[in-house]
Each structure stands twice: as structure tokens, then as C-alpha cells.
Amino acid sequence: MLTVCLQFQNMVKRKFDLIVMIVCMSLLGYFGWHSYYGPRSFDQRDALAAKVADLDAKLEIIRSERQALERKVSLMRPESIDPDMLDELARTTLDYGKPGEFIVKLPN
């Protein structure tokens, strides 16, 4: 009777070990599958890195455009007005010209 009881306990222990092993292998498979095919997989990480590089390039272009505009605005500040810039802006914005000049507007 004691041997039957020990065999039963041993069999229950083996079943429990088998169930734990199956659950662990299932979790390992689940996380492994998602690491290759999921929304945060290795391929997605590479795509995000490429997107970051593309956006960094666009950022540099925008920064250079901004610096050019800031230089142009600095020429229009009251403490450092460039007379040529003022003349150019007045002519283009307000359609002003000197007497005797002909203004020809070209389409952009």
C-alpha cells in the first residue's frame, strides 16, 4: 500500500513537472514569436531606426532654413536695419517704386 501511495505521489509530481514545463515552453514560444513578428520586433526596431535617421536629416534641413530666416529677420531689426533690405521689402510688399521706374511683376 505504501508503494502504491508513493508511486501515485511520484506520478502526480511528474504530471505537475510536465505541466510546469509545458507552460514555461509556451511562454518562451509566445515571447519568442513576438520578438520576431510582433509590433515591437527586431524588424520594427530597424524600421524605427531608419525613420529616426530620416527625421534627423529633415530636422537639419529645417534648422538651416530657420537660421537663414533668423539672419534675414536680424537685418530688419530696428537696431540694425539694412537700407537695401528695407528698400527691397518696401518695393515687393507695398508695390512701391521710385518716380520714373517701371515695375514689371513676374509670376512666381
Stockholm file with secondary structure:
# STOCKHOLM 1.0

chainA/1-108         MLTVCLQFQNMVKRKFDLIVMIVCMSLLGYFGWHSYYGPRSFDQRDALAAKVADLDAKLEIIRSERQALERKVSLMRPESIDPDMLDELARTTLDYGKPGEFIVKLPN
#=GR chainA/1-108 SS CHHHHHHHHHHHHHHHHHHHHHHHHHHHHHHHHHHHHSTTSHHHHHHHHHHHHHHHHHHHHHHHHHHHHHHHHHHTSGGGCCHHHHHHHHHHHHCCCCTTCCCCCCCC
#=GC SS_cons         CHHHHHHHHHHHHHHHHHHHHHHHHHHHHHHHHHHHHSTTSHHHHHHHHHHHHHHHHHHHHHHHHHHHHHHHHHHTSGGGCCHHHHHHHHHHHHCCCCTTCCCCCCCC
//
